[in-house]
Amino acid sequence: KLLALVARGAMGKLGQAPGVRHFAFTSITVRPSSRAVSRVKVATDGEIKWMRTPIEFSVAPKPLLLLKPIDAVPEEA
């Protein structure tokens, strides 16, 4: 089951997997269901660290500018 989710994620189709919920937001605060939990283990970009709760996520006010090779083929939408 987990392998199927990983495969869908790699193909950009994770949101279509059964049992996966998705929604759009500009900011979100994540709190644990138990007040006894003050830290959670979080994995981001392959690094694992402990973070204090609540954890707040938000969309950056400006887009992240990325560089690509000049000879790169444009992606189709």
N, C-alpha and C positions, 0 to 999 in steps of 0.2 A: 504494500500500500504506500509506504513512504517512498519507495523507488519510483512509483508511478507519479507521485507529486513532484519529485525532483525532475523527472523527465518532462512533465508539463511545464514546470518553471523554466527549464532550459529552452523550451520551445516558445516561451512567452504566452502560454495558455493556462496558467495556474488558476486564473479567475473562473475558468470553465469547469474546473474539477468539482465532482460532487462533494458536498460538505464544506467547501471553501466559501467563505463570505468575503465580499469586498465592497468597499465604499470609498467615495472621494471625500477629502477633507483638506482644509488649509492649515488647521492645527488640531492636535489631539493630545490629551493627557491620559497616560496609562497608570492605573493604580492597581495594586494587588487586591485580591478578594478578601484577604485576611489582614487585619490591622497589625498583627504580630510580625508581618514581613516588612522590613524596612529597606532591604536590598534584594536585587534580582540579578541573575547572571544573564548578560546580553551579548549576543554575537553580532558584530557589524564589520563588514568588509574582511571577514576571515579572522578577526581578532575577538577574543573573548575577554570581557571585563565585568566586574561587579559594579552596579550602579544603584544609587539611592533612589527610592521611590518618593513621590510620583515622578514618572519620566514624561517629559514634554517634547513633542515632535511638532515642527512647523515647516511650512514651505518657505524657502528662501525668497526674499523680496526681489532679488535679481536672478536671472537664469545663470546656470553654471556654463561658462564658455569652454568648449572642448576643441582641441586641435586635432586635425586628421591630415593624413598625407595628401598632397595636391593631386596625386594620381588615383585617389580613392574613388570607387564607383558609388554614385549616389544611391541611397536606399529607396526602394519603392514603398509607398505608404500602404 
